[in-house]
Amino acid sequence: MQGQYYLRLQLTRYAAKLIQGLVVLLLCVPACVDSKVYQWRDVQGSEHFSDRFNPDAKIVNIKPGYGFYHVKKVYDGDTVELDDGRKIRFLGINTPEIQHKDKMAEAGGEEAKAWLINKLQGTRVRLEFDVEKTDKYGRTLAYLFTEKKEHINVSLVKEGLATISIYPPNLLYVNELVAAGNKAEQDNLGVWQRPEYAAISVSNLTAAGHPGWTRLVGKVVSIRNTSKWVYLVFSDQFEARIESKWLSLFTEVNDYVGKTLEVRGWLNKSRKQFSMLIRHPSAIRQPENS
């Protein structure tokens, strides 16, 4: 009898541990299990990525992280350091700069950092990765989730503290980020109510350009192509460029000529002309009154 009791006790303990393990696993399942990134090659052998289904594509195998970590340091609104020493750059978003080294502070940068510090107090976080695991600076690229399953990247955008900044082939949460950005902009939250981030007419660009993340509005007068780039020409002074290898994401690019568009990103200057790199269609908008 004593042996049977001991056996039942051991089985009960084993079952309890099994149930506990299943609960932890379920808590760690990504909030958006339907998000997928598709990869395929065209007849010329060029590689393509998209968040939209393609009959010739395969699904990229992206493994979410299930370990939890403490945040050791918050650098700014989109970069943190974990207790294991990794420096994490949040995927899909950009927050305004805070003042450091040779960079000037941008409007809204301190607010984004303060929000993030407050949000991460007393909680651990886990990471989810995309196609690219690190950037050119050696930082780990990731989406950050709290123990309560809050997606920090999306939350920053929802609050208007960050703008979306999609870098293909990292497209896992593009739909959620774009939806959050549209809602924050409609509700005039955060950076969207600041005059520093108001759209500027291409015709008003001066030789000094515009620092930081910028919104420019103008009419596309022509499109020109090179082996590497597709250029949307707005004027003699400004054009937006799309890398040819990501052109499959821009299904409406041939319809842009003659339309008034808003493009979003960072200005580059070569000689007397400005250009802006457009990595994803979310950086191109058609103003409502155009």
Secondary structure as UniProt FT lines:
FT   HELIX           2..28
FT   TURN            33..34
FT   STRAND          38..41
FT   TURN            43..44
FT   STRAND          47..50
FT   TURN            55..56
FT   STRAND          58..59
FT   STRAND          71..76
FT   TURN            77..78
FT   STRAND          79..82
FT   TURN            83..84
FT   STRAND          87..90
FT   TURN            91..92
FT   STRAND          93..94
FT   TURN            101..102
FT   TURN            107..108
FT   HELIX           109..120
FT   TURN            121..122
FT   STRAND          125..128
FT   TURN            136..137
FT   STRAND          140..146
FT   TURN            147..148
FT   HELIX           152..158
FT   TURN            159..160
FT   STRAND          163..164
FT   TURN            168..169
FT   TURN            172..173
FT   HELIX           174..186
FT   TURN            187..188
FT   HELIX           190..193
FT   HELIX           195..197
FT   STRAND          200..201
FT   HELIX           202..204
FT   TURN            207..208
FT   STRAND          213..219
FT   STRAND          222..225
FT   STRAND          229..233
FT   STRAND          238..243
FT   HELIX           244..249
FT   TURN            251..252
FT   HELIX           253..255
FT   TURN            257..258
FT   STRAND          260..270
FT   TURN            271..272
FT   STRAND          273..277
FT   HELIX           281..283
FT   STRAND          284..285
FT   TURN            288..289
//
